[in-house]
Amino acid sequence: MRTCSGHSHDLLNALERKGLRHLVKPERAQAAAQEYLTGETTDATFDPYVAAVMEIQGKAVDLRAVKQWDPVDTCALCAVNLHTRTPTMASAWIDNVTDLMHATALANGIVKGGAGERILHA
């Protein structure tokens, strides 16, 4: 799974704007991905960058933007822009998925500012 440099920076900048950048832990990305896939993410291990990339990858597959796309070597967001013939589609996806990550962090008390139904393990 790969995200190109440009889209990776866009995603990190969106997480920064939403107050989540401090939760990104590149040194444990592989473990965070495994936890996310198995539903074992906790408040302490939540990585919004990894979770966002996983959500984007899944959505790109559902959209079938990946017909002729190898998810190991190609950026899902680049593939989506190409598939939809809309050069700004990736930006919309980044905004939407980072909104989801922010809502998840708020609902679980990982960041301040909201309450709601817990999604992650305590």
DAFEN-V996506 format. One record per residue. N is the residue number from 1. RES is the residue in one letter. PSI is psi as a letter, one per 30 degrees, with the letter a starting at -180 (* if undefined). OMEGA is omega as a letter, one per 40 degrees, with the letter a starting at -180 (* if undefined). D_CENTER is the distance of its C-alpha to the mean C-alpha in Angstrom with 2 decimals. Layout:
n=N res=RES psi=PSI omega=OMEGA d_center=D_CENTER
n=N res=RES psi=PSI omega=OMEGA d_center=D_CENTER
This chain:
n=1 res=M psi=k omega=a d_center=12.15
n=2 res=R psi=k omega=i d_center=12.13
n=3 res=T psi=k omega=a d_center=10.57
n=4 res=C psi=l omega=a d_center=13.59
n=5 res=S psi=e omega=a d_center=14.63
n=6 res=G psi=e omega=a d_center=14.69
n=7 res=H psi=e omega=i d_center=11.21
n=8 res=S psi=e omega=i d_center=9.99
n=9 res=H psi=e omega=i d_center=12.35
n=10 res=D psi=e omega=i d_center=11.37
n=11 res=L psi=e omega=i d_center=7.77
n=12 res=L psi=e omega=i d_center=9.66
n=13 res=N psi=e omega=i d_center=12.32
n=14 res=A psi=e omega=i d_center=10.49
n=15 res=L psi=e omega=i d_center=9.36
n=16 res=E psi=e omega=a d_center=13.04
n=17 res=R psi=e omega=a d_center=14.42
n=18 res=K psi=g omega=i d_center=12.96
n=19 res=G psi=g omega=a d_center=14.34
n=20 res=L psi=f omega=a d_center=11.45
n=21 res=R psi=e omega=a d_center=11.90
n=22 res=H psi=f omega=i d_center=14.51
n=23 res=L psi=f omega=a d_center=12.32
n=24 res=V psi=k omega=a d_center=10.70
n=25 res=K psi=i omega=a d_center=13.04
n=26 res=P psi=e omega=a d_center=13.18
n=27 res=E psi=f omega=i d_center=16.38
n=28 res=R psi=g omega=a d_center=14.97
n=29 res=A psi=e omega=a d_center=11.78
n=30 res=Q psi=e omega=i d_center=13.71
n=31 res=A psi=e omega=i d_center=14.91
n=32 res=A psi=e omega=i d_center=11.65
n=33 res=A psi=e omega=i d_center=10.44
n=34 res=Q psi=e omega=i d_center=13.91
n=35 res=E psi=e omega=a d_center=13.89
n=36 res=Y psi=e omega=a d_center=10.80
n=37 res=L psi=e omega=a d_center=12.54
n=38 res=T psi=g omega=i d_center=15.82
n=39 res=G psi=g omega=a d_center=15.05
n=40 res=E psi=g omega=i d_center=16.40
n=41 res=T psi=k omega=i d_center=13.84
n=42 res=T psi=l omega=i d_center=16.02
n=43 res=D psi=e omega=a d_center=16.03
n=44 res=A psi=f omega=a d_center=16.94
n=45 res=T psi=g omega=a d_center=14.35
n=46 res=F psi=k omega=i d_center=11.15
n=47 res=D psi=j omega=a d_center=8.70
n=48 res=P psi=f omega=i d_center=5.92
n=49 res=Y psi=e omega=a d_center=4.89
n=50 res=V psi=e omega=a d_center=5.46
n=51 res=A psi=e omega=i d_center=4.25
n=52 res=A psi=e omega=i d_center=0.59
n=53 res=V psi=e omega=i d_center=3.60
n=54 res=M psi=e omega=i d_center=5.64
n=55 res=E psi=e omega=i d_center=5.42
n=56 res=I psi=e omega=i d_center=6.05
n=57 res=Q psi=e omega=a d_center=8.56
n=58 res=G psi=e omega=i d_center=10.11
n=59 res=K psi=e omega=i d_center=10.59
n=60 res=A psi=e omega=i d_center=12.10
n=61 res=V psi=e omega=i d_center=14.36
n=62 res=D psi=e omega=a d_center=15.40
n=63 res=L psi=f omega=a d_center=16.29
n=64 res=R psi=g omega=i d_center=18.27
n=65 res=A psi=f omega=a d_center=17.13
n=66 res=V psi=g omega=a d_center=17.47
n=67 res=K psi=e omega=a d_center=21.21
n=68 res=Q psi=h omega=a d_center=22.27
n=69 res=W psi=k omega=i d_center=19.09
n=70 res=D psi=j omega=a d_center=18.62
n=71 res=P psi=f omega=i d_center=15.00
n=72 res=V psi=e omega=a d_center=16.17
n=73 res=D psi=f omega=a d_center=17.58
n=74 res=T psi=k omega=i d_center=15.91
n=75 res=C psi=k omega=a d_center=12.83
n=76 res=A psi=e omega=a d_center=11.34
n=77 res=L psi=e omega=i d_center=11.17
n=78 res=C psi=e omega=i d_center=14.74
n=79 res=A psi=e omega=i d_center=15.78
n=80 res=V psi=e omega=i d_center=14.70
n=81 res=N psi=e omega=a d_center=16.68
n=82 res=L psi=e omega=a d_center=19.51
n=83 res=H psi=e omega=a d_center=19.54
n=84 res=T psi=f omega=a d_center=19.64
n=85 res=R psi=h omega=a d_center=21.89
n=86 res=T psi=j omega=a d_center=20.10
n=87 res=P psi=f omega=i d_center=19.14
n=88 res=T psi=g omega=a d_center=17.22
n=89 res=M psi=e omega=i d_center=15.07
n=90 res=A psi=e omega=i d_center=12.06
n=91 res=S psi=e omega=i d_center=12.52
n=92 res=A psi=e omega=i d_center=12.66
n=93 res=W psi=e omega=i d_center=9.47
n=94 res=I psi=e omega=i d_center=7.72
n=95 res=D psi=e omega=a d_center=9.99
n=96 res=N psi=e omega=a d_center=9.52
n=97 res=V psi=e omega=i d_center=5.87
n=98 res=T psi=f omega=i d_center=6.60
n=99 res=D psi=e omega=i d_center=9.79
n=100 res=L psi=e omega=i d_center=8.59
n=101 res=M psi=e omega=i d_center=7.16
n=102 res=H psi=e omega=i d_center=10.52
n=103 res=A psi=e omega=i d_center=12.46
n=104 res=T psi=e omega=i d_center=11.48
n=105 res=A psi=e omega=i d_center=12.55
n=106 res=L psi=e omega=a d_center=15.59
n=107 res=A psi=f omega=a d_center=16.62
n=108 res=N psi=g omega=i d_center=16.73
n=109 res=G psi=g omega=a d_center=18.54
n=110 res=I psi=e omega=i d_center=16.14
n=111 res=V psi=l omega=a d_center=16.67
n=112 res=K psi=l omega=i d_center=19.88
n=113 res=G psi=f omega=a d_center=20.65
n=114 res=G psi=l omega=i d_center=20.32
n=115 res=A psi=l omega=i d_center=21.26
n=116 res=G psi=a omega=a d_center=20.43
n=117 res=E psi=k omega=i d_center=20.12
n=118 res=R psi=k omega=i d_center=18.53
n=119 res=I psi=e omega=a d_center=15.67
n=120 res=L psi=l omega=i d_center=15.45
n=121 res=H psi=k omega=i d_center=18.58
n=122 res=A psi=* omega=* d_center=20.67
